[in-house]
Amino acid sequence: LNTGDFYGMGHNEMLVGRAIAGRRDQAFISVKFGGQMAPSGGFLGLDTSPNSLKNFASYSLRRLGVDVIDLYQPCRIDPNVPIEETVGAIADLIRDGRVRYLGLSEVNAEQLRRAHAVHPVTALEIEYSLATRLIEPEILPVARSLGIGIVAYNVLGLGLLSGAIQGLLPADDPRTHFPRLSNENLAKNVEKVGFLSEIAAEKNCTPAQIAIAWVLSRGKDIVPLVGMNRRSRLAENLTALKIVLTDKELQALDQHF
């Protein structure tokens, strides 16, 4: 279960706490921190300083109703705080038994090495999908050389790989801020996704299931992080675990994307 203390300003952590009450041992809880939000919802910046993050962890533990957070990670690198200081403070929480594992989010290969030199990094949360493969040249090899797992988010490419986007997005859709979904690029990317739909039709499944199955095929050290807004999507997404892509299909997807 992946959350952040700034998701709904703590409300999401309270929902997670209700969901796991009485069955804590069945859940692996990942918490991000560092995002500073104004009461109006505006973004104020980052704070991953040692004292602040220990304070954030105290509130997260209380909202979640747990004694220990499984994976704790800064949501981004704070330009005003050396990554060694942030990691050192999380290592203190690990020694105190309040956190089990150190995670990172959205870091480059050099930052990953620096953090790992202070305390072993367990997982890196970063965008990875058929639509976004920027980690493959450097970040993924470095993570694997250090024994660090990848938690891949946006595995459906902001909905692009689901095949649900056919025309221009509404002007008030926040995804229009992403270049891949802007007016100039969207038509070309929708056309490219058509190939995914063809493979899905041949295997009697959905493009979204193929997209998730592709991430699962990249290695046992990569865990796809799948978010959904409707319960009806849960069964569909879980079915992706049963889909086996052939070498020929994987090669075709690799070349096309």
Secondary structure by P-SEA (a helix, b strand, c coil): cccccccccaaaaaaaaaaacccccccbbbbbcccccccccccccccccaaaaaaaaaaaaaaaccccccbbbbccccccccaaaaaaaaaaaaaaccccccccccccaaaaaaaaaaccccccccccccccccccccaaaaaaaabbbbbccccccccccccccccccccccccccccccccccaaaaaaaaaaaaaaaaaacccaaaaaaaaaaacccccccccccccccaaaaaaacccccccaaaaaaaaaac
